[in-house]
Each structure stands twice: as C-alpha cells, then as structure tokens.
C-alpha cells in the first residue's frame, strides 16, 4: 500500500511539473506580448513546437504576427508577418476545428491584407470575412471577441458605403458587457476590452 501511495505521489508530482513547464512558458509569452511582439512570437513558436496537440500556442503566434501587420512595419516585413500568421492559424485549425476564436483571427488577418492593399484584396476577401464573422457569431454569440470583431467589421463596411453606424455602436456596447461578464480559464484568449472601449469612444464622438 505504501509503495502504491508513493507511486501515485510521484506520478502527480511529475504531472504537475510537466504542466508547470507549459504554464510558465505560456505566461512568459503573454507577458512579452505587452512589450515585444517579436520576442513573444518566438516564445510561442517554441511552445507550439513542444505542445503540438494544443491550439493556444499557435493561436498566440498568429496573434503576435497579426498585431505586427497593421502598417507599423515596412511592407516587406508586413507580408512575412501576415504569411506566418496564416501558417499558424492553419496549424491551430488543424487541432481545433470550428473554433470561433480562430475565425476571429482569420477575419483580423484578412483585414490586415485589405489594409495592406485594398485594391488587390478588398473584393477578394470582404465577402469571405463577413461570412467568417457570421459563422463565428452563430457558434458563439456570447464570445466578446466575436461580438467586437463582427461589430467593427460591420461598422467599417457601413462607413465605407456611407451608411449610419449607430446600429453597430450598439453592438460594441453589447460586446463590452460581454467582456465584463467573461470568465477566462487557462490560456484561452481574453484580449479585446480595451479595443472595445476605444471604439465606443469613437462612436460617442460621432
């Protein structure tokens, strides 16, 4: 009995240590996101290579590269960031199918390409992006990142066609309520509230 108890304790200890290594690596990556997107991406790439059955590390690699693709970098680097983001979105989708968080990432990446070259990618990706956000919303209407990203996309489309954005501002208000109610577990995504508040301020100015 004593030997069985010892084995159980040893097994639990090893499990905790293994989990702890993953957790420490993910926490380090999430801290780096705040200050250094390149270092954060590299950190999550290492985690993704070691944890090939988890979608979250690949998700965060893609997120880091998307956040580097909004025009703040030279065009040649931006293309590389966007291509890397797509590679890791594909990796994450292979692990977790019909994941609304990944649909949001794809929608954001599509928007990066449109921002990069609207003439080339605007017509090509607009309908696909609208469909993605609608699919994500149908799966997870209470997900605040889904609600926010869908509302921003619809708002941008309305502005482009000279339409009233007021209905979409109400969707931003709803997204903020969802952020306030969100319960985050593990390393599932939790970003977006600051962006929602920023967009809400713009709505109020309009």
N, C-alpha and C positions, 0 to 999 in steps of 0.2 A: 504493500500500500504506500509505503514511504517512497519507494522508487517511482511509482506511478505519479504521485504528487510532485516529485522532483522533475519528472519529465514534462508534466503539464506546465509547471512554472517556467521551465526552460523554454518550452515552445512559445508560451505567452511573451516571455522576455524577448525572444528572437523576433516575434511578430511585431511587437511594439517598436523595437529598434529599427526594423525594416520600414515600418510606416513612418516612424520619426524621420528617417532619412529623406523620404519623399516629401513629407510636410516641410521640413527645413528648406529643401531645395525650392519648393513652390513659394514659400514665404519670402525667401531671398529674391526670387524673381518678381514677386508682387511689390516688394519694396523698391526694387530697381526701376520698375515702370514709372515711378513718380519722378525720377531724376535722369534716367539714361535708358532710352528705348532700345538702343543697340545692344547694350550690356544685358538688358532684360531679355531681349530676343535670344541672345546667345545662351543665357541661363536656361530658358525654357526649352531651347533646342536640345540641350544636354539631357534635360529631364524627359523630354519626349522620346529621345533615343533609348533611354533606360526603362521607360514605362510605356511600352508600345501598345498596351491594352487600355490606356486611359486617354480620353479625348481632351481633357482640360489642358495639358501642357501644349499640345498642338494648337489648341484654341488661342492660348495666350501668345504663342509665337506669331500667329496670324494677326492678332490684335495689335501687337507691338509694331508690326510692319505696316498695317493699315494706318496706325496713328503717325507713322513716318511718311505718309503718302498724300498729305493734304496740300502740297505745293510749297512746303517749307524747305525742301531739299532740291538740289539740281535735278533736272528731268531724267538724266541717265540713271541716277541713283533711285529716283522715284519708281521708275519702271522695274528695277531689280527688287525693290521692296514689295511692290504690288504682285510681282510674279511669285516671290517667296510666300507672301500671304496666301495666294491661291493654292500653292502646293500644300501648305499646312491645313488649310480649310479642307482640302480633299482628303488629307490623312485623317483629320478628325471625323469627317463624314463617313469614312470607311469603318470607323469604330462605333459611331453613334449616328444612326440613321434617323431622319425626320426630326432632327433636333432644332427647335426654334432659335436657340442661341446661335447656332451655326448659320441658320438662314439670315439672321440679322447681320452677322459678319459678312456673308456673301453680298447682302444688299449694300452694306457700307463700302465694301471693296468695289462693287460696281459703280458706286457714286464717286469713288476715287478716280476710276478710269474716265468717267464722264467729266469730272473736274479737270483731269489731265488733258483731255482732248474731246471736247463736246461734239465737234463736227464728226469725228470718227465713231465715237462710242455712244453718243446721245440716243440716236434712233435705235442702235443695236441693242442697248442694254436697258432702256427705260421700261419697256413692257415686261421684260424678264424680272426687273427689280420690283415693279408693282405686284406682280404675281407672287414673288417670294414673300413680300411683306404680308400679303393677304393670306397666304398659306400659313405663315408663322402665326398670324393673328387668329386664324381659325383653330390652330392647335393650342395656342397658349395666350388667350386674350388678357389674362391677368399678369402676364410677364411684363414688367415695367420697361425693359429694353425693347421688347417687341412693340409695345404701345408707343413709346417715344420715337423709335426709328421709323415706324409706319407713319406717325403723325408728321414728323419732319419731312419725310419724302412726299407725302400728300400736300403739305404746305408749300414745299418748293415747287411742285408741279403747278399748284394754284397760282403762285406768284409768277411763274413763267408764262402762264396763259392769261394773266391779268385778272384773275378771279379773287373773290373775297376769301381771306384766310381765316376769318373768325371761327368757322366750324372746327378748324384744325387746332386753333388755340385752345379750344375746349378739350380736345384730345390730349394736349400737352398737360392741361390741368389734371386730367384723369391719370396720366402717366405719373405725375408727381405724387398723387395719392397712392398709387400702386407702389412706388418706391418707399413711401413711408410705412407701408404695410409689409414690405418684403422681408421674409425670413431667409437669411443666407446660411447655407450649410456647406461644409467642406470648402472646396475651391471652385465652386460654381460661380459664374460671373455675378458681380454686384455693382459694376460701374453704371453711370448714367444720370444720377440725380442732379449733379452739378450742371450738366449739359441741359437737362430739362428745365432747371431754374433759369438758366441763361436764356433759353428760347422763350420761356414765359415772360421774361423781362422785355424781350423784343416785341412780343405780342402786345404787351401793355402799352408800349410806346406807339405802336401802330394804331 
